[in-house]
Amino acid sequence: MRAYLFGSALREASSPNDLDVLIVYQIGSLSGVHALADRLRKIDTLPLVEVIALNEEEECETNFIESVGAKEFWRD
């Protein structure tokens, strides 16, 4: 599982609209994704944390990481 930051937090570091996080996971590990997403959403921050999850195949098909310029910040 890997986590990436993207969106206004990278473009407008001083005043982002929210913290967009992408979680990329292996097929079959969805329960771990839900647990991580729940923990991220419970972080008491302003701006709020928004989580998107894609399995590795979906990310490859959509090329999401490259298309939005996401930056990896965590790897399990």
C-alpha positions as CSV (number, residue, x, y, z in Angstrom):
1,M,0.0,0.0,0.0
2,R,1.2,3.5,-0.9
3,A,-0.2,6.9,-0.1
4,Y,0.2,10.0,-2.3
5,L,-0.6,13.7,-1.8
6,F,-2.1,15.7,-4.7
7,G,-4.2,18.6,-5.5
8,S,-4.3,22.1,-4.0
9,A,-2.0,21.0,-1.1
10,L,0.9,20.7,-3.6
11,R,-0.1,23.7,-5.8
12,E,-1.1,26.1,-3.1
13,A,1.0,25.0,-0.1
14,S,0.2,28.1,2.0
15,S,-3.6,27.8,1.7
16,P,-4.8,24.5,0.3
17,N,-8.6,23.8,-0.1
18,D,-8.2,20.3,1.4
19,L,-5.6,17.6,1.7
20,D,-6.2,15.1,-1.1
21,V,-4.7,11.7,-0.5
22,L,-4.6,8.8,-2.9
23,I,-4.2,5.3,-1.5
24,V,-2.9,2.7,-4.0
25,Y,-3.4,-0.9,-2.8
26,Q,-3.0,-4.5,-3.9
27,I,-6.2,-6.3,-4.8
28,G,-7.4,-8.2,-1.8
29,S,-6.2,-5.7,0.8
30,L,-9.3,-3.4,0.8
31,S,-9.9,-3.8,4.5
32,G,-6.5,-2.3,5.2
33,V,-7.4,0.6,2.9
34,H,-10.6,1.3,4.8
35,A,-8.7,1.3,8.1
36,L,-6.1,3.7,6.8
37,A,-8.7,5.9,5.2
38,D,-10.7,6.1,8.4
39,R,-7.5,7.0,10.4
40,L,-6.7,9.8,7.9
41,R,-10.2,11.2,7.9
42,K,-10.2,11.4,11.7
43,I,-7.1,13.6,11.8
44,D,-8.3,16.9,13.2
45,T,-6.9,19.2,10.6
46,L,-8.1,22.2,8.6
47,P,-8.2,21.8,5.7
48,L,-10.0,18.4,5.8
49,V,-8.5,15.2,4.5
50,E,-10.1,13.8,1.4
51,V,-9.2,10.2,0.5
52,I,-9.4,8.4,-2.8
53,A,-8.4,4.7,-3.2
54,L,-7.4,2.8,-6.3
55,N,-6.1,-0.7,-6.7
56,E,-2.8,-1.0,-8.6
57,E,-4.6,-2.1,-11.8
58,E,-7.0,0.9,-11.7
59,E,-4.1,3.3,-11.1
60,C,-2.2,1.8,-14.1
61,E,-5.3,2.0,-16.3
62,T,-6.0,5.6,-15.4
63,N,-2.4,6.8,-14.9
64,F,-3.8,8.9,-12.0
65,I,-0.6,9.5,-10.2
66,E,1.2,11.0,-13.2
67,S,-1.9,12.9,-14.5
68,V,-2.4,14.8,-11.2
69,G,1.3,15.1,-10.3
70,A,0.8,13.2,-7.0
71,K,3.8,12.8,-4.7
72,E,4.3,9.7,-2.6
73,F,4.6,10.3,1.2
74,W,4.1,6.8,2.7
75,R,4.7,3.2,1.7
76,D,3.9,0.0,3.6
